[in-house]
Amino acid sequence: MPLCLVRIDDRLIHGQIVLGWARLMKPDRIVVSNDRVAKNTWERKFYTSSVPSHIKVSFLTLEETARELLNNLYKNESVMILFETVKDAYLIVEKGVQFNEVNIGGLHHRDGANEILPYLFLTEEDTNLLRELVKKKVKLFAQDIPGNQPTIINPLVV
């Protein structure tokens, strides 16, 4: 299962994903890894409605995501994985899933978060968890849309 993109974005599926990243990466499937969304019929329908019909969409809990990735369930598909938070991505890695790189594409302003880039605000917890990912040799890059230059953020969190 080739992972064409692993992305942390607090908006999950939205225009930049569908019109930007999916057009570029051409995934067969988008996996939204989020406990809340996986259990919410309305949100699943809402997100699915914005994805072209030729792209499959799966909504999985974090536990299901780890299990399906570790069991190579999507071995014949190109997969884009979306996480809402740094913590969710970190928890998947802690369950044994390995990512070579993670795109941090949109963590917007919230209480206790500091601006790193115009579209990237990190809390102290985010920074600590990203530091742990760096220790596991994960390349972290911030890039909101494919046409913009990526910023390697590993040095900003160590």
Secondary structure, DSSP 4 states (H G I P E B T S, - for coil): --EEEEEEETT-SSHIIIIIIHHHH--SEEEEE-HHHHT-HHHHHHHHTTS-TTSEEEEE-HHHHHHHHHTTTTTTS-EEEEESSHHHHHHHHHTT---SEEEEEEB---TT-EEEETTEEE-HHHHHHHHHHHHTT-EEEE-SSTTSPPEE-HHHH-
